[in-house]
């Protein structure tokens, strides 16, 4: 029967072997993983016009053309009325308003209910893009005024 000293020595040897194995595994994984490329030109921050176009392509179904969620799909799916949120936001100040902004940004990026209620847009919108969309588009939404890219002015010839 092994003595207590022999049992402790054996346990320490196994712990040391396990620790070395884990360190080796971490290094192996670190070497095997590709290095993240620098942010490409395609993934640069979006302009307000691009974000308005994104809204038209992806958000209108639930939130409506003007962000009021008044059309049938918006009511059925329970889309947030941004025109009301924009009005309510104007009455908030300080930490309460910043908390609301952070909540909206997080919701855009992470979605709601694992993407079943609202999809997550983190792969299409960076944190900065989502913040710009909330501050410059959604919290400025007005009932009856479509959230759409503005038409370019005709060029003089």
KOLLO-479082 format. One line per field, with one value per residue: residue number from 0; residue in three letters; x, y, z of N, C-alpha, C in turn. Coordinates in steps of 0.02 Angstrom, whole numbers, plus 50000, padded with zeros to 5 digits. Each point is the difference from the previous one (the first is absolute). Layout:
n NUM_...
res ALA_...
n_px X_...
n_py Y_...
n_pz Z_...
ca_px X_...
ca_py Y_...
ca_pz Z_...
c_px X_...
c_py Y_...
c_pz Z_...
! end
This chain:
n 0_1_2_3_4_5_6_7_8_9_10_11_12_13_14_15_16_17_18_19_20_21_22_23_24_25_26_27_28_29_30_31_32_33_34_35_36_37_38_39_40_41_42_43_44_45_46_47_48_49_50_51_52_53_54_55_56_57_58_59_60_61_62_63_64_65_66_67_68_69_70_71_72_73_74_75_76_77_78_79_80_81_82_83_84_85_86_87_88_89_90_91_92_93_94_95_96_97_98_99_100_101_102_103_104_105_106_107_108_109_110_111_112_113_114_115_116_117_118_119_120_121_122_123_124_125_126_127_128_129_130_131_132_133_134_135_136_137_138_139_140_141_142_143_144_145_146_147_148_149_150_151_152_153_154_155_156
res UNK_UNK_UNK_UNK_UNK_UNK_UNK_UNK_UNK_UNK_UNK_UNK_UNK_UNK_UNK_UNK_UNK_UNK_UNK_UNK_UNK_UNK_UNK_UNK_UNK_UNK_UNK_UNK_UNK_UNK_UNK_UNK_UNK_UNK_UNK_UNK_UNK_UNK_UNK_UNK_UNK_UNK_UNK_UNK_UNK_UNK_UNK_UNK_UNK_UNK_UNK_UNK_UNK_UNK_UNK_UNK_UNK_UNK_UNK_UNK_UNK_UNK_UNK_UNK_UNK_UNK_UNK_UNK_UNK_UNK_UNK_UNK_UNK_UNK_UNK_UNK_UNK_UNK_UNK_UNK_UNK_UNK_UNK_UNK_UNK_UNK_UNK_UNK_UNK_UNK_UNK_UNK_UNK_UNK_UNK_UNK_UNK_UNK_UNK_UNK_UNK_UNK_UNK_UNK_UNK_UNK_UNK_UNK_UNK_UNK_UNK_UNK_UNK_UNK_UNK_UNK_UNK_UNK_UNK_UNK_UNK_UNK_UNK_UNK_UNK_UNK_UNK_UNK_UNK_UNK_UNK_UNK_UNK_UNK_UNK_UNK_UNK_UNK_UNK_UNK_UNK_UNK_UNK_UNK_UNK_UNK_UNK_UNK_UNK_UNK_UNK_UNK_UNK_UNK_UNK_UNK_UNK
n_px 50042_49985_50054_49985_50065_49998_49943_50026_50055_49963_49961_50056_50024_49942_49998_50064_49989_49945_50034_50052_49957_49968_50058_50020_49943_50006_50063_49983_49949_50041_50042_49951_49980_49962_50046_49962_49971_50036_49965_49964_50011_49980_50037_50019_50003_49936_49979_49972_50019_50057_49999_49981_50044_50043_49976_50002_50059_50013_49978_49985_50013_50040_50044_49982_49975_49958_50003_49938_50018_49970_50042_49964_50056_50007_49935_49998_50057_49964_50011_50057_49959_50044_49943_49970_50045_50000_49934_49996_50045_49965_49957_50041_50038_50063_50012_49939_50016_50056_49965_49952_50046_50033_49939_49985_50059_49996_49939_50023_50051_49964_49952_49942_50003_50066_49979_49960_50005_50065_50022_50057_50022_50029_49981_49946_49991_50051_50033_50047_49990_49993_50053_50030_49980_50015_50059_50019_49974_50007_50044_49999_49974_49964_49941_49991_50060_50004_50025_50026_50045_50029_49958_50046_50027_49962_50046_50031_49979
n_py 49941_50048_50033_50041_49995_49934_49999_50043_49964_49946_50029_50022_49940_49972_50040_49988_49935_50004_50036_49961_49950_50032_50016_49940_49979_50045_49985_49937_50013_50035_49951_49959_50045_50018_50041_50037_50003_50049_50047_49964_50023_49937_49989_50052_50050_49989_50030_50057_50017_49970_50031_50054_49987_49989_50055_50029_49972_50017_50061_50019_49937_50011_50045_49981_50031_50022_49936_50009_49949_50045_49977_49958_49993_50065_50005_49956_50025_50053_50027_50025_50044_50011_50017_49951_49954_50029_50001_49938_49986_50042_49964_49951_49995_50013_49965_50022_50056_50003_49982_50041_50044_49985_50002_50054_50025_49980_50025_50052_50002_49989_50041_49970_49967_50004_50059_49972_50046_50011_50000_49969_50063_49966_49955_50039_50011_50041_50002_50028_49953_49955_50027_50005_49938_49984_50032_49983_49940_49950_50035_50003_49940_50014_49997_49958_50001_49973_49947_50040_49973_50057_50022_49980_50059_50020_49971_50057_50011
n_pz 50000_49955_50017_50049_50015_49988_50034_50045_49999_50000_50047_50029_49988_50017_50053_50010_49988_50037_50045_49991_50005_50049_50026_49987_50025_50049_50004_49998_50040_50038_49988_50014_50045_49949_49981_50041_49940_49978_50028_49957_49940_49986_50054_49963_50042_50011_49946_50016_49939_50012_50059_49967_49953_50049_50029_49941_49996_50062_50009_49938_49990_50051_49980_49940_49947_50046_50017_49978_49962_49960_49954_49963_49965_50002_49991_49949_49978_50017_49941_50023_50027_49951_49970_50035_49985_49939_50002_50025_49953_49963_50037_49982_50052_49990_50055_50010_49968_50032_50053_49980_49987_50056_50027_49964_50014_50063_49997_49968_50039_50055_49979_49990_50056_50002_49979_50044_50048_50006_49936_50011_50003_50049_49955_49999_50065_49996_50056_49963_49953_50047_50029_49941_49986_50062_50005_49939_50008_50042_50034_49935_50008_49946_50031_49950_50029_49939_50029_49957_49959_50011_49955_49958_50011_49947_49963_50009_49938
ca_px 49958_50043_49998_49970_50049_50001_49936_50005_50049_49967_49949_50035_50026_49942_49979_50051_49993_49939_50013_50043_49960_49954_50040_50017_49939_49986_50048_49983_49940_50019_50036_49956_49947_50024_50004_49944_50023_49981_49934_50004_49965_49930_49970_50009_49939_49950_49974_49929_49962_50005_49960_49929_49988_49998_49934_49951_50008_49996_49962_49934_49948_49973_49998_49965_50040_50018_50023_49944_49975_49927_49974_49977_50054_50027_49954_49998_50064_50017_50058_50003_49982_50056_49976_49982_50064_50035_49965_50015_50071_50010_49982_50049_50065_50052_50012_49942_50002_50058_49983_49955_50041_50039_49954_49982_50060_50009_49945_50015_50058_49989_49934_49955_49980_50044_49986_49932_49958_50036_50066_50060_50032_50070_50044_49991_50009_50048_49976_49996_49944_49938_49993_49981_49930_49955_50002_49986_49943_49942_49976_49976_49944_49937_49943_49983_50060_50036_50072_50027_50055_49977_50018_50055_49981_50026_50065_50001_50041
ca_py 50059_50059_50045_50066_50039_49974_50019_50072_50007_49976_50049_50058_49983_50001_50070_50033_49975_50029_50071_50006_49981_50056_50055_49980_50003_50071_50024_49968_50034_50068_49998_49974_50047_50053_50067_50040_50052_50069_50016_50014_50058_49982_50001_50065_50029_50018_50068_50005_49979_49927_49974_50009_49947_49938_50000_49984_49931_49950_50017_50026_49949_50002_50067_50045_50047_50059_49979_50002_49931_50002_49957_49936_49958_50031_49987_49928_49978_50038_50043_50060_50063_50046_50069_50010_49996_50063_50051_49986_50012_50072_50021_49972_50034_49970_49928_49963_50001_49960_49930_49981_49995_49939_49944_49994_49977_49929_49963_49997_49956_49932_49975_49985_49930_49958_50012_49980_50058_50048_49973_50037_50030_50012_49984_50051_50066_50005_50038_50070_50006_49995_50062_50053_49988_50018_50072_50045_49978_49974_50048_50059_49976_50038_49966_50023_50018_49937_49995_49975_50041_50059_49999_50044_50057_49992_50033_50051_49978
ca_pz 50000_49996_50057_49985_49963_49932_49969_49984_49947_49939_49983_49975_49933_49954_49993_49959_49932_49974_49990_49941_49942_49985_49972_49932_49959_49988_49950_49937_49974_49982_49937_49948_49982_49956_50028_49975_49954_50016_49975_49929_49974_49997_50066_50032_50029_49951_50002_50018_49940_49997_50055_49980_49951_50039_50032_49948_49978_50053_50060_49983_50009_50068_50028_49954_49960_50039_50066_50048_50008_49994_49947_50027_50026_50060_50055_50013_50026_50060_49988_50041_49968_50011_50004_50070_50037_49987_50039_50070_50011_50006_50068_50046_50000_50041_49998_49974_49927_49978_50012_49946_49939_50005_49993_49930_49963_50017_49969_49928_49989_50026_49984_50056_50007_49958_49929_49980_50000_49958_49986_50022_49942_50017_49944_49948_50028_50055_50058_49979_49953_50038_50039_49953_49980_50054_50015_49944_49958_50037_50049_49963_49958_50004_49970_49933_49962_49989_50014_49936_49976_49963_49929_49984_49959_49932_49989_49947_49943
c_px 50045_49992_49969_50047_50002_49936_50001_50048_49969_49948_50033_50027_49944_49977_50049_49995_49938_50010_50042_49962_49953_50037_50019_49940_49981_50047_49985_49939_50017_50036_49956_49947_50028_50000_49944_50026_49979_49932_50005_49961_49925_49967_50011_49934_49953_49978_49927_49958_50001_49958_49925_49982_49995_49932_49947_50002_49982_49951_49927_49945_49967_49990_49966_50046_50024_50024_49943_49971_49925_49973_49985_50055_50029_49956_50001_50064_50023_50061_49995_49982_50056_49977_49980_50064_50038_49968_50016_50072_50013_49983_50048_50063_50048_50006_49942_50002_50058_49987_49953_50039_50040_49956_49981_50059_50010_49946_50013_50055_49986_49933_49959_49979_50037_49984_49931_49953_50029_50069_50055_50034_50075_50048_49997_50013_50049_49967_49990_49942_49933_49989_49978_49928_49952_49997_49976_49940_49941_49973_49982_49941_49938_49946_49985_50059_50044_50074_50030_50058_49971_50023_50056_49975_50027_50063_49993_50046_50038
c_py 50062_50044_50066_50042_49977_50020_50073_50012_49979_50050_50063_49988_50003_50072_50039_49980_50031_50074_50010_49982_50056_50059_49984_50004_50072_50028_49971_50034_50071_50001_49978_50050_50054_50067_50040_50054_50069_50013_50021_50062_49988_50005_50066_50026_50023_50072_49998_49976_49923_49967_50007_49945_49932_49993_49980_49926_49950_50013_50020_49949_50004_50072_50051_50048_50060_49982_49997_49931_49997_49955_49931_49956_50028_49988_49927_49977_50039_50044_50063_50061_50050_50072_50016_49999_50065_50056_49992_50017_50074_50025_49972_50042_49960_49925_49960_49998_49959_49926_49975_49991_49935_49938_49990_49973_49925_49957_49992_49948_49928_49970_49989_49927_49955_50007_49980_50059_50055_49972_50044_50026_50012_49984_50053_50071_49998_50037_50073_50010_49999_50063_50058_49991_50022_50075_50044_49981_49982_50051_50067_49982_50042_49961_50031_50019_49937_50006_49968_50044_50059_49994_50050_50057_49989_50040_50050_49978_50055
c_pz 50000_50062_49977_49958_49928_49962_49980_49942_49933_49976_49971_49930_49948_49988_49956_49927_49967_49984_49937_49937_49980_49970_49928_49953_49984_49947_49931_49968_49978_49933_49942_49978_49954_50036_49969_49953_50023_49968_49927_49981_50001_50069_50037_50026_49945_50008_50020_49942_49995_50055_49986_49950_50036_50034_49949_49981_50055_50057_49986_50013_50069_50026_49954_49965_50041_50070_50051_50014_49994_49945_50029_50029_50065_50061_50020_50034_50061_49992_50043_49958_50015_50004_50072_50043_49992_50042_50074_50017_50011_50070_50052_50000_50043_49993_49971_49924_49973_50009_49944_49934_50001_49991_49927_49958_50013_49966_49925_49988_50021_49981_50063_49996_49949_49926_49977_49996_49957_49988_50029_49937_50013_49943_49945_50026_50058_50058_49981_49952_50038_50041_49956_49978_50055_50009_49943_49958_50044_50051_49969_49956_50013_49964_49932_49957_49994_50018_49938_49980_49960_49928_49988_49956_49930_49990_49944_49945_49968
! end
